[in-house]
Amino acid sequence: GGPHPTVVPGEPVAHGFDLSLAGEGEHAIRQIARFCDGDGSLDAIPGLSTPNSGGLPAQSIGNLDELPYPHEGYETFDLGMYNPDGGSVVPGGLMTSRGCPARCTFCANYVTGRIYRYRSSQSIVEEMRHLRAEYGINTFPFWDDAFTALRPRLRELCDAIVAESDLDGITWSCITPGNMIKPADLVRMREAGCVSVNFGIESGDPRILKAIQKGQRPDGIRAAVR
């Protein structure tokens, strides 16, 4: 699964893989597990290719709130495998949305698609509460491609974090295109605990920015950083 089989689904199975899954995999992996237990068919799984079948088109997951929290699976892997000295920690990263409304030609977000979908503020805050209570995490990196893409949703989430007493003193970071941010957003984000923003600054050359359909100009990028 991931970007590679999403872009070229037939290539992995042509080179020896049994299954190649395009798009988002949470629902598909459950169906694959059932098939391995003798229940159902691989032919009915959207986005799945096998050596004998191209499968159905991949489907985006509409309701992200219905997915379980990833930390519920933390017990199934040994952090020591990532650091033999035992220094690894649970990363505490969250995905609060999927998809990106931008059209940059180089991006690998074909996995989640161009349709912007987001989780409810209640779901996000609850996951943060669990991570803090169970793992002592106080800093949360948000890994969304475009965290600030929808302004009303951004403000609602910041308000929910501020209102949650169990999250007092937490900090967080996010990723967003430079043309999807305004000074007023940054003020509220800071009040809610934001300490850093990762802007995608691919180039300072306007010709390259145009060629990759970044939707930004150097002056706009400079303004965002200021």
C-alpha positions in Angstrom: 0.0 0.0 0.0 0.9 3.7 -0.1 1.8 6.1 -2.9 3.6 3.6 -5.1 0.7 1.2 -5.8 -1.7 4.1 -5.8 0.1 5.6 -8.8 1.1 2.3 -10.5 -1.1 -0.4 -9.0 0.0 -3.1 -11.5 3.7 -2.7 -11.0 4.1 -4.3 -7.5 2.2 -7.5 -8.5 4.2 -7.6 -11.7 7.4 -7.8 -9.6 6.3 -10.5 -7.2 3.9 -9.0 -4.6 0.7 -10.9 -3.9 -1.5 -7.8 -3.4 -1.2 -4.2 -4.4 -3.6 -1.7 -2.7 -4.3 1.8 -4.0 -5.8 4.5 -1.9 -6.7 4.5 1.8 -6.3 1.1 3.4 -8.1 0.9 6.7 -11.3 -0.7 5.4 -9.5 -2.9 2.8 -7.0 -4.4 5.2 -9.9 -5.7 7.3 -11.5 -7.4 4.3 -8.1 -8.9 3.3 -7.7 -10.3 6.8 -11.2 -11.9 6.6 -10.3 -13.4 3.2 -7.1 -14.9 4.7 -9.5 -16.5 7.3 -11.6 -18.0 4.5 -14.3 -15.4 4.4 -15.2 -13.2 1.3 -13.4 -12.5 -1.9 -10.5 -10.3 -2.9 -12.4 -9.3 -6.1 -14.8 -7.1 -4.0 -12.2 -4.9 -2.3 -11.9 -1.4 -3.8 -8.4 -0.4 -4.9 -6.9 -3.9 -4.6 -4.9 -5.5 -7.5 -3.8 -9.1 -7.7 -1.7 -10.9 -10.3 -5.0 -12.0 -11.9 -7.2 -9.0 -11.5 -7.1 -5.2 -11.7 -9.8 -4.8 -9.1 -12.2 -2.1 -8.4 -11.3 1.7 -8.3 -10.0 2.9 -4.9 -12.6 4.7 -2.7 -11.9 7.5 -0.2 -13.2 7.1 3.3 -15.9 9.7 3.9 -16.3 9.6 7.7 -12.9 9.8 9.3 -14.4 9.8 12.8 -15.4 6.2 12.4 -11.8 5.0 12.3 -10.3 3.9 15.6 -7.5 5.8 17.1 -4.1 4.6 15.9 -2.7 4.5 19.4 -5.0 1.6 20.2 -2.5 -0.5 18.2 0.7 0.7 19.9 0.9 -2.4 22.0 1.4 -4.5 18.8 4.9 -3.3 18.1 8.1 -3.0 20.1 9.6 0.5 20.2 12.9 -1.2 21.0 13.1 -2.3 17.3 13.4 1.4 16.3 16.0 2.1 19.0 17.9 -0.8 20.5 19.0 1.5 23.4 15.3 1.9 24.4 15.3 5.6 23.7 12.3 5.5 21.3 9.1 7.1 22.4 5.6 7.0 21.0 5.6 9.9 18.4 2.1 11.2 19.3 1.5 12.5 15.8 -2.1 13.0 14.6 -3.8 13.2 11.2 -6.8 15.4 11.6 -7.7 15.6 8.0 -7.0 13.9 4.6 -6.8 15.3 1.1 -5.6 18.6 0.0 -7.3 21.2 -2.2 -4.0 22.3 -3.8 -3.0 20.9 -7.2 0.8 20.7 -6.9 2.1 18.3 -9.5 4.9 16.7 -7.5 2.8 15.7 -4.4 2.2 12.1 -3.5 -1.1 12.7 -1.8 -2.9 10.6 -4.4 -3.3 8.2 -1.6 -5.8 10.4 0.2 -7.0 12.3 -2.9 -7.8 15.9 -3.6 -11.1 15.9 -1.7 -10.5 17.6 1.6 -12.1 15.7 4.5 -11.6 16.3 8.2 -12.3 14.8 11.6 -14.5 16.5 14.2 -12.9 18.6 16.8 -14.3 16.3 19.5 -12.6 13.3 18.0 -9.2 15.1 17.7 -9.3 16.4 21.3 -10.3 13.0 22.6 -7.3 11.4 20.9 -5.0 14.0 22.3 -6.4 13.4 25.8 -5.8 9.7 25.5 -2.2 10.2 24.3 -1.4 12.5 27.1 -3.1 10.3 29.8 -1.7 7.0 28.6 1.7 8.0 27.2 2.6 11.3 28.9 2.7 13.1 25.5 2.6 16.9 25.8 3.7 17.9 22.3 1.7 16.8 19.3 2.8 17.1 15.6 -0.2 17.4 13.3 0.8 15.6 10.0 -2.0 16.9 7.8 -1.0 18.0 4.3 -2.9 21.3 4.7 -3.8 21.8 8.3 -5.2 25.3 7.8 -7.1 24.6 4.6 -10.6 25.3 6.0 -10.6 28.4 8.3 -13.9 27.7 10.2 -12.7 24.2 11.0 -9.3 25.5 12.1 -10.9 28.0 14.5 -13.3 25.4 15.9 -10.4 23.0 16.6 -8.4 25.7 18.3 -11.4 26.7 20.4 -11.9 23.0 21.4 -8.2 22.6 22.4 -8.3 25.8 24.5 -11.6 24.7 26.2 -10.3 21.2 27.2 -8.8 21.5 30.7 -7.0 18.1 30.3 -4.9 19.7 27.6 -3.6 22.7 29.6 0.0 23.4 28.7 0.2 21.2 25.6 2.0 22.3 22.5 1.7 21.3 18.8 3.0 21.9 15.3 1.5 21.6 11.9 2.1 21.6 8.1 0.4 23.9 5.7 0.9 25.7 2.4 1.9 29.3 2.8 -1.1 30.6 0.9 -3.5 29.0 3.4 -2.6 31.1 6.4 -3.5 34.5 7.8 -2.2 36.5 10.7 -5.4 36.1 12.7 -5.2 32.4 12.3 -1.7 32.3 13.7 -2.8 34.4 16.8 -5.5 31.8 17.6 -3.2 28.9 16.8 -0.6 30.2 19.3 -3.3 30.7 22.0 -4.2 27.0 21.4 -0.6 25.8 21.8 0.9 26.0 18.4 4.7 26.5 18.5 5.8 25.9 14.9 4.4 25.8 11.4 6.1 23.9 8.6 5.5 25.7 5.3 6.0 23.9 2.0 8.5 26.2 0.3 9.5 24.3 -2.8 11.2 27.1 -4.7 11.9 30.8 -4.8 11.8 30.9 -8.5 8.3 32.0 -9.9 8.8 30.0 -13.1 9.3 26.8 -11.1 6.4 27.6 -8.8 4.2 28.0 -11.9 5.5 24.8 -13.5 4.7 22.7 -10.5 1.3 24.4 -10.1 2.1 25.4 -6.5 -0.4 28.3 -6.5 2.0 30.6 -4.8 4.5 33.4 -5.7 7.7 34.3 -3.8 6.1 37.4 -2.3 3.2 35.4 -0.9 5.6 32.9 0.7 7.7 35.7 2.3 4.5 37.3 3.7 3.4 33.9 5.2 6.7 33.5 7.0 6.7 37.1 8.3 
